[in-house]
Amino acid sequence: MIRDMTRAGISPASRADRVELEQAEFQFSVANVRVFESRDLIVATDKFNPGRLLGEGRLGRVYKGILEDGQVRAVVTYSKCSPK
């Protein structure tokens, strides 16, 4: 929301307004998060098939996951050595 307001040339009038808008934006983004069951991720990555491995980063390995509806998602497997 704030980014949209800034792009439109509208600036929040006060710090309280900015905080309120940031909280609303966060709540909107959290409300739209989809949580997957581990079995769904196993199926989507074909049992974490090495052929679906996209790469490895600081947090762990990243696999290409294909959901039942055909949507493609990156699936991160966190390694034990990941920074917390």
N, C-alpha and C positions, 0 to 999 in steps of 0.2 A: 504494500500500500504506500509506504513512504517513498519507495523508489518510483512508483507511478506518479505520486504527487510531485516529486522533484522533477521528473521528466516533463511533467505538464507545466512546470514553472511555479508550482504552488509550494510555499514553504510553511511548515507547521508554525503556528504563532508562538508557542512557548515550548520549553523543555518538557513540561507535563504532557502537552499534546503529542510531542514526538514519542515519548515513552508509551503513552496510551496506544498510539498507532503501531509502534513496534510490537507491543504485546498482542494486539489484534492480528498482526501479520503472522507472528509466531504461532498463535493458536490456530489460525487458518491452515498453516503448513503442517502442523502436527495432526490436525484433524484429517488431513488427506494422505497420511502415511499408511501404507499397506504393510501389514505384518504377515510373513510367510511361515508356515510350518516347515520344520527341517525336512520332512519327507517330500514336500513340494519342491524344495531346492535340490534335493537328491535327484528327483525325476527331471527337473528342468536342466540340470547339468549332466544328465546321463551318468549318474553316480560319480560325479566329479571326474569325468573322462579327461585324460591328459590332452586329447584332441580339442577339447573345449577351453583349455588353459589360454587365457589372453595375456597374462603377464604376472609379475610378482612385484609388490611394492613394500613399503614400510610396514603396512598392516597385515599383509599376508598375500596369498594367491588370489587372482581374479579370474573367474571363469565366465564363459558365455552361457547364460541360462535362457532357455526357451520355454515360456510358460505354456500351459495347455491351450490358451487362446491365441497362441502364436506370438505374443509380445516377447521381445528380447530384453533381457535385463543383465546387468553385471552383478555377479554374485561373489562377494568377498569372503574368503575363509580366513579368519583371524589366526595368526600364529601365536604361540605362547610367548614369543620374544617381543611381541608388539609393545610399543610404549603405551603407558596408560594415562 
